[in-house]
Amino acid sequence: MKVNTQSVNFVADQKLKDFIQKKLDKLELFYDTVICSDVFLKVENTSEKENKIFEVKMSVPGDEFIVKKQCKTFEEGADIAIQSLERQLKKRKEKLRAYS
């Protein structure tokens, strides 16, 4: 799957990008027709500890899923967002099977 990673207000290191790529590749086990994913990593300038925003926009044929999570680290945000995407993809696949 093609993953486009964009970081806003900072420069993301390759280790973080590889982590995100590996996590998103696992989603193909649940739904194999994923076209591409756009990942946006943002850091807010606030005094709060949860100032990192992880946003994923995943394109599948006929639909698009968007998940946005705010956490202390990007890895934690990625885990939570990908769990949410996994549920959405499973739900979509079940609906498609029901119509077939």
C-alpha positions in Angstrom: 0.0 0.0 0.0 1.2 3.5 -0.8 1.5 5.7 2.3 2.1 9.4 2.0 3.4 10.9 5.2 3.4 14.6 5.8 4.7 16.2 9.0 3.6 19.7 10.0 5.7 22.0 12.2 8.5 19.5 12.5 10.6 16.9 10.6 9.7 13.3 11.0 12.5 10.8 11.2 12.7 7.7 9.0 12.1 5.4 12.0 8.7 6.9 12.7 7.8 6.7 9.0 8.8 3.1 8.8 6.7 2.4 12.0 3.6 4.0 10.4 4.2 2.1 7.1 4.5 -1.2 8.9 1.3 -0.6 10.9 -0.7 0.5 7.9 0.5 -2.5 5.8 -1.1 -4.8 8.4 -4.5 -3.4 7.5 -4.3 -5.1 4.2 -5.0 -8.3 6.0 -8.5 -7.1 6.8 -9.3 -5.2 3.5 -7.1 -6.0 0.5 -8.3 -3.3 -1.9 -6.9 -0.2 -0.1 -5.7 2.3 -2.7 -3.5 4.6 -0.6 -3.2 6.3 2.7 -2.3 9.9 3.6 -0.9 10.4 7.0 -0.6 13.9 8.6 1.6 14.3 11.7 1.1 17.6 13.5 2.5 19.2 16.6 0.4 21.8 18.3 2.2 24.7 20.2 0.4 24.3 23.5 1.5 23.6 27.1 -0.6 20.3 27.2 1.2 17.0 27.1 -1.2 15.6 24.4 -0.1 18.0 21.7 0.6 15.5 18.9 -2.1 14.9 16.3 -2.1 11.8 14.1 -4.5 11.9 11.2 -5.0 9.2 8.5 -7.0 9.5 5.3 -7.4 6.1 3.7 -8.9 5.6 0.3 -10.7 2.5 -0.7 -12.8 1.9 -3.9 -15.9 4.0 -3.5 -15.2 5.4 -0.1 -12.7 7.2 2.1 -12.0 6.8 5.9 -10.6 9.6 8.0 -9.4 9.1 11.5 -7.9 11.8 13.7 -6.3 11.2 17.2 -4.5 13.4 19.6 -2.0 11.8 22.0 1.2 12.2 23.9 3.3 10.4 21.2 2.8 9.7 17.5 3.3 6.0 18.1 0.4 5.9 20.5 -1.8 8.0 18.2 -0.9 5.6 15.3 -1.9 2.5 17.4 -5.2 4.0 18.4 -6.0 5.4 14.9 -5.1 2.1 13.2 -7.4 0.1 15.6 -10.2 2.5 14.6 -9.5 2.0 10.9 -9.4 -1.8 11.4 -12.9 -1.7 12.9 -14.2 0.5 10.1 -12.6 -1.7 7.4 -14.1 -4.9 8.9 -17.5 -3.2 9.1 -17.3 -2.2 5.5 -16.3 -5.6 4.4 -19.2 -7.2 6.2 -21.6 -4.8 4.6 -20.2 -5.6 1.1 -20.6 -9.3 1.8 -24.2 -8.8 3.0 -25.0 -7.1 -0.4 -23.3 -9.8 -2.4 
